[in-house]
Amino acid sequence: ADRMLALGADGVALGRCAIANPDWPQRIADPAWEPKRPPLTREELLARGLSSGFVDYMSSWKGFVAP
């Protein structure tokens, strides 16, 4: 994360990517890996270990949780 921020990545964008892809630090070494991008379904977010309450909160983030 520090390296990405040093390269100019936006902290919010990095955080959103980490929520959508909690395993990205391990997977980023694979050049064929494509990160999941929002919108994500409620089920996808719950499967990633997010709480129901946090998913409810993220529903207010424009374009993050699929309707």
mmCIF file of the N, C-alpha and C atoms, coordinates in Angstrom:
data_MODEL
# 
_entry.id   MODEL 
# 
loop_
_atom_site.group_PDB 
_atom_site.id 
_atom_site.type_symbol 
_atom_site.label_atom_id 
_atom_site.label_alt_id 
_atom_site.label_comp_id 
_atom_site.label_asym_id 
_atom_site.label_entity_id 
_atom_site.label_seq_id 
_atom_site.pdbx_PDB_ins_code 
_atom_site.Cartn_x 
_atom_site.Cartn_y 
_atom_site.Cartn_z 
_atom_site.occupancy 
_atom_site.B_iso_or_equiv 
_atom_site.pdbx_formal_charge 
_atom_site.auth_seq_id 
_atom_site.auth_comp_id 
_atom_site.auth_asym_id 
_atom_site.auth_atom_id 
_atom_site.pdbx_PDB_model_num 
ATOM 1   N N  . ALA A 1 1  ? 0.825   -1.186  0.000   1.00 0.00 ? 1  ALA A N  1 
ATOM 2   C CA . ALA A 1 1  ? 0.000   0.000   0.000   1.00 0.00 ? 1  ALA A CA 1 
ATOM 3   C C  . ALA A 1 1  ? 0.870   1.251   0.000   1.00 0.00 ? 1  ALA A C  1 
ATOM 4   N N  . ASP A 1 2  ? 1.940   1.238   0.812   1.00 0.00 ? 2  ASP A N  1 
ATOM 5   C CA . ASP A 1 2  ? 2.829   2.401   0.845   1.00 0.00 ? 2  ASP A CA 1 
ATOM 6   C C  . ASP A 1 2  ? 3.452   2.664   -0.518  1.00 0.00 ? 2  ASP A C  1 
ATOM 7   N N  . ARG A 1 3  ? 3.825   1.591   -1.202  1.00 0.00 ? 3  ARG A N  1 
ATOM 8   C CA . ARG A 1 3  ? 4.425   1.752   -2.535  1.00 0.00 ? 3  ARG A CA 1 
ATOM 9   C C  . ARG A 1 3  ? 3.429   2.365   -3.518  1.00 0.00 ? 3  ARG A C  1 
ATOM 10  N N  . MET A 1 4  ? 2.180   1.892   -3.461  1.00 0.00 ? 4  MET A N  1 
ATOM 11  C CA . MET A 1 4  ? 1.153   2.427   -4.369  1.00 0.00 ? 4  MET A CA 1 
ATOM 12  C C  . MET A 1 4  ? 0.890   3.902   -4.087  1.00 0.00 ? 4  MET A C  1 
ATOM 13  N N  . LEU A 1 5  ? 0.819   4.274   -2.810  1.00 0.00 ? 5  LEU A N  1 
ATOM 14  C CA . LEU A 1 5  ? 0.619   5.677   -2.455  1.00 0.00 ? 5  LEU A CA 1 
ATOM 15  C C  . LEU A 1 5  ? 1.801   6.517   -2.917  1.00 0.00 ? 5  LEU A C  1 
ATOM 16  N N  . ALA A 1 6  ? 3.023   5.996   -2.785  1.00 0.00 ? 6  ALA A N  1 
ATOM 17  C CA . ALA A 1 6  ? 4.215   6.717   -3.226  1.00 0.00 ? 6  ALA A CA 1 
ATOM 18  C C  . ALA A 1 6  ? 4.208   6.932   -4.740  1.00 0.00 ? 6  ALA A C  1 
ATOM 19  N N  . LEU A 1 7  ? 3.565   6.016   -5.463  1.00 0.00 ? 7  LEU A N  1 
ATOM 20  C CA . LEU A 1 7  ? 3.466   6.145   -6.913  1.00 0.00 ? 7  LEU A CA 1 
ATOM 21  C C  . LEU A 1 7  ? 2.343   7.077   -7.342  1.00 0.00 ? 7  LEU A C  1 
ATOM 22  N N  . GLY A 1 8  ? 1.586   7.589   -6.350  1.00 0.00 ? 8  GLY A N  1 
ATOM 23  C CA . GLY A 1 8  ? 0.540   8.553   -6.667  1.00 0.00 ? 8  GLY A CA 1 
ATOM 24  C C  . GLY A 1 8  ? -0.874  8.032   -6.573  1.00 0.00 ? 8  GLY A C  1 
ATOM 25  N N  . ALA A 1 9  ? -1.046  6.812   -6.088  1.00 0.00 ? 9  ALA A N  1 
ATOM 26  C CA . ALA A 1 9  ? -2.404  6.274   -5.948  1.00 0.00 ? 9  ALA A CA 1 
ATOM 27  C C  . ALA A 1 9  ? -3.172  7.090   -4.914  1.00 0.00 ? 9  ALA A C  1 
ATOM 28  N N  . ASP A 1 10 ? -4.440  7.226   -5.126  1.00 0.00 ? 10 ASP A N  1 
ATOM 29  C CA . ASP A 1 10 ? -5.318  7.911   -4.200  1.00 0.00 ? 10 ASP A CA 1 
ATOM 30  C C  . ASP A 1 10 ? -5.646  6.966   -3.048  1.00 0.00 ? 10 ASP A C  1 
ATOM 31  N N  . GLY A 1 11 ? -5.535  7.454   -1.812  1.00 0.00 ? 11 GLY A N  1 
ATOM 32  C CA . GLY A 1 11 ? -5.788  6.614   -0.642  1.00 0.00 ? 11 GLY A CA 1 
ATOM 33  C C  . GLY A 1 11 ? -7.185  6.044   -0.600  1.00 0.00 ? 11 GLY A C  1 
ATOM 34  N N  . VAL A 1 12 ? -8.175  6.818   -1.037  1.00 0.00 ? 12 VAL A N  1 
ATOM 35  C CA . VAL A 1 12 ? -9.550  6.325   -1.055  1.00 0.00 ? 12 VAL A CA 1 
ATOM 36  C C  . VAL A 1 12 ? -9.694  5.210   -2.079  1.00 0.00 ? 12 VAL A C  1 
ATOM 37  N N  . ALA A 1 13 ? -9.109  5.398   -3.248  1.00 0.00 ? 13 ALA A N  1 
ATOM 38  C CA . ALA A 1 13 ? -9.178  4.360   -4.286  1.00 0.00 ? 13 ALA A CA 1 
ATOM 39  C C  . ALA A 1 13 ? -8.489  3.090   -3.814  1.00 0.00 ? 13 ALA A C  1 
ATOM 40  N N  . LEU A 1 14 ? -7.371  3.238   -3.131  1.00 0.00 ? 14 LEU A N  1 
ATOM 41  C CA . LEU A 1 14 ? -6.665  2.079   -2.609  1.00 0.00 ? 14 LEU A CA 1 
ATOM 42  C C  . LEU A 1 14 ? -7.507  1.356   -1.564  1.00 0.00 ? 14 LEU A C  1 
ATOM 43  N N  . GLY A 1 15 ? -8.177  2.103   -0.715  1.00 0.00 ? 15 GLY A N  1 
ATOM 44  C CA . GLY A 1 15 ? -9.049  1.502   0.294   1.00 0.00 ? 15 GLY A CA 1 
ATOM 45  C C  . GLY A 1 15 ? -10.220 0.776   -0.330  1.00 0.00 ? 15 GLY A C  1 
ATOM 46  N N  . ARG A 1 16 ? -10.811 1.374   -1.357  1.00 0.00 ? 16 ARG A N  1 
ATOM 47  C CA . ARG A 1 16 ? -11.932 0.725   -2.041  1.00 0.00 ? 16 ARG A CA 1 
ATOM 48  C C  . ARG A 1 16 ? -11.476 -0.575  -2.689  1.00 0.00 ? 16 ARG A C  1 
ATOM 49  N N  . CYS A 1 17 ? -10.278 -0.554  -3.279  1.00 0.00 ? 17 CYS A N  1 
ATOM 50  C CA . CYS A 1 17 ? -9.735  -1.770  -3.891  1.00 0.00 ? 17 CYS A CA 1 
ATOM 51  C C  . CYS A 1 17 ? -9.502  -2.839  -2.829  1.00 0.00 ? 17 CYS A C  1 
ATOM 52  N N  . ALA A 1 18 ? -9.013  -2.434  -1.672  1.00 0.00 ? 18 ALA A N  1 
ATOM 53  C CA . ALA A 1 18 ? -8.741  -3.398  -0.602  1.00 0.00 ? 18 ALA A CA 1 
ATOM 54  C C  . ALA A 1 18 ? -10.030 -4.013  -0.064  1.00 0.00 ? 18 ALA A C  1 
ATOM 55  N N  . ILE A 1 19 ? -11.103 -3.245  -0.025  1.00 0.00 ? 19 ILE A N  1 
ATOM 56  C CA . ILE A 1 19 ? -12.391 -3.784  0.419   1.00 0.00 ? 19 ILE A CA 1 
ATOM 57  C C  . ILE A 1 19 ? -12.905 -4.798  -0.597  1.00 0.00 ? 19 ILE A C  1 
ATOM 58  N N  . ALA A 1 20 ? -12.802 -4.465  -1.873  1.00 0.00 ? 20 ALA A N  1 
ATOM 59  C CA . ALA A 1 20 ? -13.299 -5.350  -2.927  1.00 0.00 ? 20 ALA A CA 1 
ATOM 60  C C  . ALA A 1 20 ? -12.409 -6.579  -3.108  1.00 0.00 ? 20 ALA A C  1 
ATOM 61  N N  . ASN A 1 21 ? -11.126 -6.453  -2.774  1.00 0.00 ? 21 ASN A N  1 
ATOM 62  C CA . ASN A 1 21 ? -10.143 -7.526  -2.993  1.00 0.00 ? 21 ASN A CA 1 
ATOM 63  C C  . ASN A 1 21 ? -9.260  -7.672  -1.762  1.00 0.00 ? 21 ASN A C  1 
ATOM 64  N N  . PRO A 1 22 ? -9.804  -8.214  -0.677  1.00 0.00 ? 22 PRO A N  1 
ATOM 65  C CA . PRO A 1 22 ? -9.019  -8.256  0.557   1.00 0.00 ? 22 PRO A CA 1 
ATOM 66  C C  . PRO A 1 22 ? -7.742  -9.096  0.454   1.00 0.00 ? 22 PRO A C  1 
ATOM 67  N N  . ASP A 1 23 ? -7.640  -9.935  -0.565  1.00 0.00 ? 23 ASP A N  1 
ATOM 68  C CA . ASP A 1 23 ? -6.444  -10.756 -0.740  1.00 0.00 ? 23 ASP A CA 1 
ATOM 69  C C  . ASP A 1 23 ? -5.463  -10.165 -1.750  1.00 0.00 ? 23 ASP A C  1 
ATOM 70  N N  . TRP A 1 24 ? -5.656  -8.901  -2.135  1.00 0.00 ? 24 TRP A N  1 
ATOM 71  C CA . TRP A 1 24 ? -4.816  -8.329  -3.181  1.00 0.00 ? 24 TRP A CA 1 
ATOM 72  C C  . TRP A 1 24 ? -3.331  -8.334  -2.858  1.00 0.00 ? 24 TRP A C  1 
ATOM 73  N N  . PRO A 1 25 ? -2.877  -8.186  -1.609  1.00 0.00 ? 25 PRO A N  1 
ATOM 74  C CA . PRO A 1 25 ? -1.421  -8.229  -1.393  1.00 0.00 ? 25 PRO A CA 1 
ATOM 75  C C  . PRO A 1 25 ? -0.793  -9.564  -1.826  1.00 0.00 ? 25 PRO A C  1 
ATOM 76  N N  . GLN A 1 26 ? -1.531  -10.661 -1.681  1.00 0.00 ? 26 GLN A N  1 
ATOM 77  C CA . GLN A 1 26 ? -1.011  -11.956 -2.103  1.00 0.00 ? 26 GLN A CA 1 
ATOM 78  C C  . GLN A 1 26 ? -1.164  -12.162 -3.609  1.00 0.00 ? 26 GLN A C  1 
ATOM 79  N N  . ARG A 1 27 ? -2.211  -11.629 -4.182  1.00 0.00 ? 27 ARG A N  1 
ATOM 80  C CA . ARG A 1 27 ? -2.533  -11.912 -5.590  1.00 0.00 ? 27 ARG A CA 1 
ATOM 81  C C  . ARG A 1 27 ? -1.850  -10.977 -6.575  1.00 0.00 ? 27 ARG A C  1 
ATOM 82  N N  . ILE A 1 28 ? -1.400  -9.811  -6.112  1.00 0.00 ? 28 ILE A N  1 
ATOM 83  C CA . ILE A 1 28 ? -0.843  -8.807  -7.011  1.00 0.00 ? 28 ILE A CA 1 
ATOM 84  C C  . ILE A 1 28 ? 0.412   -9.307  -7.740  1.00 0.00 ? 28 ILE A C  1 
ATOM 85  N N  . ALA A 1 29 ? 1.089   -10.295 -7.176  1.00 0.00 ? 29 ALA A N  1 
ATOM 86  C CA . ALA A 1 29 ? 2.288   -10.851 -7.819  1.00 0.00 ? 29 ALA A CA 1 
ATOM 87  C C  . ALA A 1 29 ? 1.959   -11.622 -9.094  1.00 0.00 ? 29 ALA A C  1 
ATOM 88  N N  . ASP A 1 30 ? 0.720   -12.039 -9.266  1.00 0.00 ? 30 ASP A N  1 
ATOM 89  C CA . ASP A 1 30 ? 0.303   -12.791 -10.450 1.00 0.00 ? 30 ASP A CA 1 
ATOM 90  C C  . ASP A 1 30 ? -0.082  -11.803 -11.551 1.00 0.00 ? 30 ASP A C  1 
ATOM 91  N N  . PRO A 1 31 ? 0.700   -11.714 -12.630 1.00 0.00 ? 31 PRO A N  1 
ATOM 92  C CA . PRO A 1 31 ? 0.400   -10.736 -13.681 1.00 0.00 ? 31 PRO A CA 1 
ATOM 93  C C  . PRO A 1 31 ? -0.931  -10.985 -14.388 1.00 0.00 ? 31 PRO A C  1 
ATOM 94  N N  . ALA A 1 32 ? -1.479  -12.175 -14.280 1.00 0.00 ? 32 ALA A N  1 
ATOM 95  C CA . ALA A 1 32 ? -2.765  -12.485 -14.920 1.00 0.00 ? 32 ALA A CA 1 
ATOM 96  C C  . ALA A 1 32 ? -3.955  -12.098 -14.046 1.00 0.00 ? 32 ALA A C  1 
ATOM 97  N N  . TRP A 1 33 ? -3.709  -11.763 -12.778 1.00 0.00 ? 33 TRP A N  1 
ATOM 98  C CA . TRP A 1 33 ? -4.808  -11.448 -11.864 1.00 0.00 ? 33 TRP A CA 1 
ATOM 99  C C  . TRP A 1 33 ? -5.452  -10.118 -12.218 1.00 0.00 ? 33 TRP A C  1 
ATOM 100 N N  . GLU A 1 34 ? -6.762  -10.124 -12.255 1.00 0.00 ? 34 GLU A N  1 
ATOM 101 C CA . GLU A 1 34 ? -7.548  -8.910  -12.486 1.00 0.00 ? 34 GLU A CA 1 
ATOM 102 C C  . GLU A 1 34 ? -8.358  -8.625  -11.228 1.00 0.00 ? 34 GLU A C  1 
ATOM 103 N N  . PRO A 1 35 ? -8.144  -7.490  -10.593 1.00 0.00 ? 35 PRO A N  1 
ATOM 104 C CA . PRO A 1 35 ? -8.919  -7.191  -9.388  1.00 0.00 ? 35 PRO A CA 1 
ATOM 105 C C  . PRO A 1 35 ? -10.396 -6.992  -9.706  1.00 0.00 ? 35 PRO A C  1 
ATOM 106 N N  . LYS A 1 36 ? -11.230 -7.366  -8.761  1.00 0.00 ? 36 LYS A N  1 
ATOM 107 C CA . LYS A 1 36 ? -12.674 -7.139  -8.882  1.00 0.00 ? 36 LYS A CA 1 
ATOM 108 C C  . LYS A 1 36 ? -12.913 -5.655  -8.664  1.00 0.00 ? 36 LYS A C  1 
ATOM 109 N N  . ARG A 1 37 ? -13.731 -5.073  -9.516  1.00 0.00 ? 37 ARG A N  1 
ATOM 110 C CA . ARG A 1 37 ? -14.055 -3.650  -9.402  1.00 0.00 ? 37 ARG A CA 1 
ATOM 111 C C  . ARG A 1 37 ? -15.540 -3.495  -9.092  1.00 0.00 ? 37 ARG A C  1 
ATOM 112 N N  . PRO A 1 38 ? -15.869 -2.474  -8.319  1.00 0.00 ? 38 PRO A N  1 
ATOM 113 C CA . PRO A 1 38 ? -17.276 -2.224  -8.013  1.00 0.00 ? 38 PRO A CA 1 
ATOM 114 C C  . PRO A 1 38 ? -18.054 -1.930  -9.287  1.00 0.00 ? 38 PRO A C  1 
ATOM 115 N N  . PRO A 1 39 ? -19.324 -2.188  -9.281  1.00 0.00 ? 39 PRO A N  1 
ATOM 116 C CA . PRO A 1 39 ? -20.130 -2.553  -8.118  1.00 0.00 ? 39 PRO A CA 1 
ATOM 117 C C  . PRO A 1 39 ? -20.031 -4.036  -7.793  1.00 0.00 ? 39 PRO A C  1 
ATOM 118 N N  . LEU A 1 40 ? -20.105 -4.329  -6.506  1.00 0.00 ? 40 LEU A N  1 
ATOM 119 C CA . LEU A 1 40 ? -20.130 -5.693  -5.998  1.00 0.00 ? 40 LEU A CA 1 
ATOM 120 C C  . LEU A 1 40 ? -21.502 -5.943  -5.394  1.00 0.00 ? 40 LEU A C  1 
ATOM 121 N N  . THR A 1 41 ? -21.928 -7.173  -5.472  1.00 0.00 ? 41 THR A N  1 
ATOM 122 C CA . THR A 1 41 ? -23.213 -7.504  -4.860  1.00 0.00 ? 41 THR A CA 1 
ATOM 123 C C  . THR A 1 41 ? -23.044 -7.602  -3.346  1.00 0.00 ? 41 THR A C  1 
ATOM 124 N N  . ARG A 1 42 ? -24.142 -7.508  -2.650  1.00 0.00 ? 42 ARG A N  1 
ATOM 125 C CA . ARG A 1 42 ? -24.140 -7.670  -1.201  1.00 0.00 ? 42 ARG A CA 1 
ATOM 126 C C  . ARG A 1 42 ? -23.539 -9.032  -0.833  1.00 0.00 ? 42 ARG A C  1 
ATOM 127 N N  . GLU A 1 43 ? -23.891 -10.066 -1.590  1.00 0.00 ? 43 GLU A N  1 
ATOM 128 C CA . GLU A 1 43 ? -23.398 -11.407 -1.327  1.00 0.00 ? 43 GLU A CA 1 
ATOM 129 C C  . GLU A 1 43 ? -21.881 -11.491 -1.496  1.00 0.00 ? 43 GLU A C  1 
ATOM 130 N N  . GLU A 1 44 ? -21.341 -10.833 -2.520  1.00 0.00 ? 44 GLU A N  1 
ATOM 131 C CA . GLU A 1 44 ? -19.887 -10.818 -2.721  1.00 0.00 ? 44 GLU A CA 1 
ATOM 132 C C  . GLU A 1 44 ? -19.183 -10.159 -1.538  1.00 0.00 ? 44 GLU A C  1 
ATOM 133 N N  . LEU A 1 45 ? -19.727 -9.054  -1.066  1.00 0.00 ? 45 LEU A N  1 
ATOM 134 C CA . LEU A 1 45 ? -19.112 -8.345  0.056   1.00 0.00 ? 45 LEU A CA 1 
ATOM 135 C C  . LEU A 1 45 ? -19.177 -9.162  1.340   1.00 0.00 ? 45 LEU A C  1 
ATOM 136 N N  . LEU A 1 46 ? -20.305 -9.808  1.576   1.00 0.00 ? 46 LEU A N  1 
ATOM 137 C CA . LEU A 1 46 ? -20.424 -10.656 2.759   1.00 0.00 ? 46 LEU A CA 1 
ATOM 138 C C  . LEU A 1 46 ? -19.442 -11.828 2.672   1.00 0.00 ? 46 LEU A C  1 
ATOM 139 N N  . ALA A 1 47 ? -19.267 -12.398 1.478   1.00 0.00 ? 47 ALA A N  1 
ATOM 140 C CA . ALA A 1 47 ? -18.334 -13.505 1.284   1.00 0.00 ? 47 ALA A CA 1 
ATOM 141 C C  . ALA A 1 47 ? -16.890 -13.078 1.517   1.00 0.00 ? 47 ALA A C  1 
ATOM 142 N N  . ARG A 1 48 ? -16.611 -11.787 1.360   1.00 0.00 ? 48 ARG A N  1 
ATOM 143 C CA . ARG A 1 48 ? -15.272 -11.255 1.602   1.00 0.00 ? 48 ARG A CA 1 
ATOM 144 C C  . ARG A 1 48 ? -15.046 -10.955 3.083   1.00 0.00 ? 48 ARG A C  1 
ATOM 145 N N  . GLY A 1 49 ? -16.055 -11.247 3.903   1.00 0.00 ? 49 GLY A N  1 
ATOM 146 C CA . GLY A 1 49 ? -15.897 -11.101 5.345   1.00 0.00 ? 49 GLY A CA 1 
ATOM 147 C C  . GLY A 1 49 ? -16.398 -9.796  5.925   1.00 0.00 ? 49 GLY A C  1 
ATOM 148 N N  . LEU A 1 50 ? -17.070 -8.976  5.123   1.00 0.00 ? 50 LEU A N  1 
ATOM 149 C CA . LEU A 1 50 ? -17.600 -7.722  5.649   1.00 0.00 ? 50 LEU A CA 1 
ATOM 150 C C  . LEU A 1 50 ? -18.871 -7.989  6.439   1.00 0.00 ? 50 LEU A C  1 
ATOM 151 N N  . SER A 1 51 ? -19.094 -7.191  7.447   1.00 0.00 ? 51 SER A N  1 
ATOM 152 C CA . SER A 1 51 ? -20.301 -7.363  8.244   1.00 0.00 ? 51 SER A CA 1 
ATOM 153 C C  . SER A 1 51 ? -21.507 -6.820  7.485   1.00 0.00 ? 51 SER A C  1 
ATOM 154 N N  . SER A 1 52 ? -22.655 -7.322  7.846   1.00 0.00 ? 52 SER A N  1 
ATOM 155 C CA . SER A 1 52 ? -23.898 -6.871  7.227   1.00 0.00 ? 52 SER A CA 1 
ATOM 156 C C  . SER A 1 52 ? -24.090 -5.364  7.437   1.00 0.00 ? 52 SER A C  1 
ATOM 157 N N  . GLY A 1 53 ? -23.753 -4.891  8.631   1.00 0.00 ? 53 GLY A N  1 
ATOM 158 C CA . GLY A 1 53 ? -23.882 -3.463  8.921   1.00 0.00 ? 53 GLY A CA 1 
ATOM 159 C C  . GLY A 1 53 ? -22.976 -2.604  8.059   1.00 0.00 ? 53 GLY A C  1 
ATOM 160 N N  . PHE A 1 54 ? -21.746 -3.086  7.821   1.00 0.00 ? 54 PHE A N  1 
ATOM 161 C CA . PHE A 1 54 ? -20.826 -2.316  6.978   1.00 0.00 ? 54 PHE A CA 1 
ATOM 162 C C  . PHE A 1 54 ? -21.295 -2.321  5.535   1.00 0.00 ? 54 PHE A C  1 
ATOM 163 N N  . VAL A 1 55 ? -21.826 -3.445  5.079   1.00 0.00 ? 55 VAL A N  1 
ATOM 164 C CA . VAL A 1 55 ? -22.363 -3.504  3.720   1.00 0.00 ? 55 VAL A CA 1 
ATOM 165 C C  . VAL A 1 55 ? -23.547 -2.544  3.597   1.00 0.00 ? 55 VAL A C  1 
ATOM 166 N N  . ASP A 1 56 ? -24.392 -2.485  4.612   1.00 0.00 ? 56 ASP A N  1 
ATOM 167 C CA . ASP A 1 56 ? -25.506 -1.522  4.599   1.00 0.00 ? 56 ASP A CA 1 
ATOM 168 C C  . ASP A 1 56 ? -24.973 -0.103  4.471   1.00 0.00 ? 56 ASP A C  1 
ATOM 169 N N  . TYR A 1 57 ? -23.934 0.217   5.254   1.00 0.00 ? 57 TYR A N  1 
ATOM 170 C CA . TYR A 1 57 ? -23.335 1.552   5.197   1.00 0.00 ? 57 TYR A CA 1 
ATOM 171 C C  . TYR A 1 57 ? -22.767 1.827   3.804   1.00 0.00 ? 57 TYR A C  1 
ATOM 172 N N  . MET A 1 58 ? -22.062 0.835   3.237   1.00 0.00 ? 58 MET A N  1 
ATOM 173 C CA . MET A 1 58 ? -21.454 1.034   1.927   1.00 0.00 ? 58 MET A CA 1 
ATOM 174 C C  . MET A 1 58 ? -22.487 1.164   0.815   1.00 0.00 ? 58 MET A C  1 
ATOM 175 N N  . SER A 1 59 ? -23.692 0.767   1.077   1.00 0.00 ? 59 SER A N  1 
ATOM 176 C CA . SER A 1 59 ? -24.750 0.946   0.075   1.00 0.00 ? 59 SER A CA 1 
ATOM 177 C C  . SER A 1 59 ? -24.976 2.422   -0.239  1.00 0.00 ? 59 SER A C  1 
ATOM 178 N N  . SER A 1 60 ? -24.529 3.289   0.661   1.00 0.00 ? 60 SER A N  1 
ATOM 179 C CA . SER A 1 60 ? -24.657 4.737   0.406   1.00 0.00 ? 60 SER A CA 1 
ATOM 180 C C  . SER A 1 60 ? -23.508 5.260   -0.454  1.00 0.00 ? 60 SER A C  1 
ATOM 181 N N  . TRP A 1 61 ? -22.483 4.430   -0.686  1.00 0.00 ? 61 TRP A N  1 
ATOM 182 C CA . TRP A 1 61 ? -21.361 4.835   -1.548  1.00 0.00 ? 61 TRP A CA 1 
ATOM 183 C C  . TRP A 1 61 ? -21.808 4.664   -2.993  1.00 0.00 ? 61 TRP A C  1 
ATOM 184 N N  . LYS A 1 62 ? -21.827 5.727   -3.725  1.00 0.00 ? 62 LYS A N  1 
ATOM 185 C CA . LYS A 1 62 ? -22.297 5.697   -5.108  1.00 0.00 ? 62 LYS A CA 1 
ATOM 186 C C  . LYS A 1 62 ? -21.520 4.652   -5.930  1.00 0.00 ? 62 LYS A C  1 
ATOM 187 N N  . GLY A 1 63 ? -22.254 3.679   -6.469  1.00 0.00 ? 63 GLY A N  1 
ATOM 188 C CA . GLY A 1 63 ? -21.696 2.709   -7.387  1.00 0.00 ? 63 GLY A CA 1 
ATOM 189 C C  . GLY A 1 63 ? -20.880 1.583   -6.757  1.00 0.00 ? 63 GLY A C  1 
ATOM 190 N N  . PHE A 1 64 ? -20.851 1.475   -5.436  1.00 0.00 ? 64 PHE A N  1 
ATOM 191 C CA . PHE A 1 64 ? -20.030 0.433   -4.827  1.00 0.00 ? 64 PHE A CA 1 
ATOM 192 C C  . PHE A 1 64 ? -20.791 -0.866  -4.628  1.00 0.00 ? 64 PHE A C  1 
ATOM 193 N N  . VAL A 1 65 ? -22.036 -0.781  -4.154  1.00 0.00 ? 65 VAL A N  1 
ATOM 194 C CA . VAL A 1 65 ? -22.850 -1.970  -3.941  1.00 0.00 ? 65 VAL A CA 1 
ATOM 195 C C  . VAL A 1 65 ? -23.914 -2.028  -5.039  1.00 0.00 ? 65 VAL A C  1 
ATOM 196 N N  . ALA A 1 66 ? -23.954 -3.158  -5.725  1.00 0.00 ? 66 ALA A N  1 
ATOM 197 C CA . ALA A 1 66 ? -24.937 -3.329  -6.806  1.00 0.00 ? 66 ALA A CA 1 
ATOM 198 C C  . ALA A 1 66 ? -26.348 -3.337  -6.220  1.00 0.00 ? 66 ALA A C  1 
ATOM 199 N N  . PRO A 1 67 ? -27.275 -2.711  -6.939  1.00 0.00 ? 67 PRO A N  1 
ATOM 200 C CA . PRO A 1 67 ? -28.658 -2.703  -6.440  1.00 0.00 ? 67 PRO A CA 1 
ATOM 201 C C  . PRO A 1 67 ? -29.285 -4.086  -6.439  1.00 0.00 ? 67 PRO A C  1 
# 
